[in-house]
Amino acid sequence: MAGGASVAGHDLGALEAIYRAVDALLDGWSCDASTDCCHFARTGRAP
């Protein structure tokens, strides 16, 4: 369904484009939930 397919009137291509844009904005900001995580270092708990 990629590439602008439509399901029940929804533009899935536009939704995929939004997801790609958000992924690009968040690149480098995800937490790997490891003991090296800054949150873990502060609280002793994984997020």
N, C-alpha and C positions, 0 to 999 in steps of 0.2 A: 504493500500500500504506500510505499515511499514515493516521493516525487510528485506530491500534489494530489494524491488520491482523496476521494471524498467518501465519507461514511455518514449516512443519515444527515446530510447537509453540512457536515463539519469539514473544514479544510485541514486535512492532516498534514499537508506540506507546510502550511503556515505554523502549525503547532511544532513540527519538527524543527523549523527555522528558529522558533523561540527557544526551544530546548538547546539547540546548538549555541545560540547567543549567550544564554545563561551559563552553559558549561564553559564557554570561553571566558566569561567574566569571573567565574569562580576558580579558574585554573590556578593551582598553587595555593589555594586556601582550604583545601580539605584536610581533615585530621585522619592520620593513619591509625589512631587509637592504640598507639604503642607507648611504652614507658618513656620514650623521648618526647612525647607530646607535651606542649607547654601547659595544657590544662592538667594533665596528670602530675606534672612537676609541682604545680601549685596546690592541688587538692589531694593528691594520692589516689584519685579515682579516675577511671577512664570516662570520657564524656558519654 
